[in-house]
């Protein structure tokens, strides 16, 4: 994608749905886009919604920083997807090519290499695979302190294991009902 091209994602490219973001895989470029959800408060002016919106913004920024830290670490760079940084999405289209962009925060998206392989939660695999615990310590040493929700791709391949979905800190969000079906 050049600087003049607009990035349009399609729900058909969506591969994972998290509580705060969705992952899209654009096969033509072999890139993954983590696009954060927009949560419009059910009750406008809700202090919980405003606090959560600020926490979501910080979470996005923090994850970008964490990927930059990992990408700059000689110990971690081969265990994280190549990170292409933050990007702005122009639109998100459903199967009938109607825009669903209002369900997302279009300037809260980052791009990384798509990594193929079986995916599991790090916490579920590290007890049985000591090299994952050692790798998690390397993340901690690099300043990436939040790996509780991290996922591991190719966990049984010590040389090619990849960790995704991590940050430098944990963000607490209050429970709120989502006004749309994601």
VOGU-3710 file (C-alpha; in Angstrom, 3 decimals, decimal comma):
1> xxxxxxxxxx> 0,000/0,000/0,000  1,396/3,384/-0,938  0,802/6,568/1,000  -1,949/7,626/-1,434  -3,928/4,386/-1,280  -6,787/4,065/1,129  -6,981/1,027/3,362  -10,397/-0,613/3,200  -10,921/-3,731/5,289  -13,694/-6,272/4,776
11> xxxxxxxxxx> -15,479/-8,269/7,456  -14,737/-11,361/5,330  -11,047/-10,729/6,174  -11,722/-10,714/9,918  -9,928/-13,620/11,614  -10,352/-12,917/15,318  -12,674/-10,936/17,548  -11,403/-9,653/20,862  -13,054/-7,583/23,540  -11,332/-4,401/22,341
21> xxxxxxxxxx> -10,259/-5,059/18,757  -10,637/-7,294/15,734  -7,862/-8,834/13,664  -8,114/-8,690/9,872  -5,891/-10,694/7,505  -5,331/-9,182/4,067  -4,107/-12,178/2,089  -2,786/-10,151/-0,874  -0,236/-8,402/1,359  0,140/-11,131/4,029
31> xxxxxxxxxx> -0,502/-8,489/6,658  -2,630/-8,465/9,762  -4,424/-5,363/10,993  -5,526/-4,981/14,589  -8,392/-2,497/14,468  -9,857/-1,272/17,727  -13,582/-1,231/18,343  -15,607/1,908/18,846  -17,833/1,704/21,868  -20,546/4,292/21,676
41> xxxxxxxxxx> -21,980/4,681/25,158  -25,532/3,502/25,640  -25,956/6,473/27,966  -24,094/9,482/26,495  -21,989/11,262/29,078  -21,438/8,076/31,067  -18,276/8,448/33,126  -17,534/4,715/32,736  -17,690/5,026/28,946  -15,403/8,089/28,999
51> xxxxxxxxxx> -12,887/6,346/31,296  -12,950/3,229/29,119  -12,475/5,265/25,951  -9,346/6,843/27,447  -8,109/3,401/28,558  -8,724/1,979/25,059  -6,733/4,837/23,471  -3,867/4,243/25,882  -4,064/0,482/25,266  -3,662/1,013/21,513
61> xxxxxxxxxx> -0,699/3,361/22,009  0,856/0,995/24,549  0,607/-2,019/22,244  2,331/-0,067/19,465  5,142/0,836/21,888  5,411/-2,798/23,004  5,721/-4,038/19,402  8,409/-1,430/18,748  10,300/-2,588/21,870  10,055/-6,233/20,822
71> xxxxxxxxxx> 11,060/-5,443/17,239  14,118/-3,578/18,504  15,255/-6,388/20,783  17,805/-8,853/19,428  16,315/-11,488/21,751  12,709/-10,948/20,636  12,645/-9,741/17,031  12,389/-13,236/15,543  9,613/-14,148/17,993  7,206/-11,366/17,024
81> xxxxxxxxxx> 5,608/-10,540/13,668  7,316/-7,844/11,641  5,690/-4,636/12,860  4,682/-1,998/10,302  3,290/0,534/12,785  0,073/2,447/13,181  -2,110/3,043/10,156  -5,452/4,637/9,389  -8,291/2,587/7,932  -10,537/4,375/5,437
91> xxxxxxxxxx> -13,533/2,056/5,728  -14,723/-1,366/6,845  -17,251/-3,096/4,600  -19,623/-5,956/5,354  -20,541/-8,746/2,924  -23,033/-6,527/1,094  -20,328/-3,834/0,754  -22,082/-1,510/3,205  -19,905/0,433/5,596  -19,692/-0,705/9,210
101> xxxxxxxxxx> -16,894/1,764/9,956  -18,831/3,316/12,823  -18,183/0,135/14,824  -14,432/0,871/14,776  -12,022/3,682/15,590  -10,420/3,971/12,161  -7,253/5,721/13,344  -6,630/3,100/16,034  -5,161/0,360/13,926  -1,738/-1,170/13,625
111> xxxxxxxxxx> -0,273/-3,433/11,006  1,999/-6,439/11,287  3,039/-9,465/9,306  0,482/-12,281/9,248  1,978/-15,413/10,810  0,416/-18,734/9,870  0,132/-21,557/12,379  -1,813/-22,900/15,327  -2,674/-20,222/17,901  -3,067/-20,737/21,658
121> xxxxxxxxxx> -2,940/-18,578/24,748  0,573/-18,221/26,175  -0,608/-18,945/29,736  -2,048/-22,290/28,596  1,183/-23,451/26,925  4,085/-22,069/28,958  3,819/-24,550/31,859  4,425/-27,489/29,522  7,038/-25,744/27,375  9,872/-24,220/29,461
131> xxxxxxxxxx> 11,260/-22,233/26,529  8,020/-20,225/26,514  8,586/-19,230/30,132  12,131/-18,176/29,244  10,831/-16,211/26,269  8,234/-14,510/28,468  11,042/-13,438/30,829  12,838/-11,868/27,851  9,687/-9,879/27,108  9,615/-8,719/30,737
141> xxxxxxxxxx> 13,312/-7,748/30,561  12,598/-5,673/27,434  9,930/-3,647/29,273  6,951/-5,630/27,970  5,322/-6,364/31,312  1,832/-7,430/30,197  1,695/-10,847/28,562  -1,345/-12,248/30,404  -3,552/-12,103/27,280  -0,738/-12,876/24,851
151> xxxxxxxxxx> -1,176/-15,587/22,281  1,469/-17,895/20,914  1,669/-19,099/17,317  3,541/-22,342/16,581  4,146/-23,001/20,283  5,726/-26,401/19,665  8,435/-24,990/17,384  10,986/-23,367/19,685  12,898/-21,756/16,808  9,831/-20,300/15,077
161> xxxxxxxxxx> 7,458/-19,578/17,955  5,792/-16,154/17,682  4,113/-14,168/20,456  1,356/-11,630/19,746  -1,017/-9,407/21,741  1,106/-7,917/24,535  1,803/-4,556/26,116  4,015/-2,711/28,539  1,229/-2,526/31,139  -2,239/-3,768/31,979
171> xxxxxxxxxx> -5,284/-1,587/31,409  -8,387/-1,943/33,545  -11,726/-1,257/31,949  -15,068/-1,137/33,699  -17,799/-3,423/32,430  -20,100/-1,788/29,921  -22,627/-3,199/27,509  -21,694/-2,929/23,859  -24,379/-1,181/21,785  -23,749/-3,418/18,753
181> xx> -23,154/-7,061/17,941  -19,496/-7,572/17,188
//
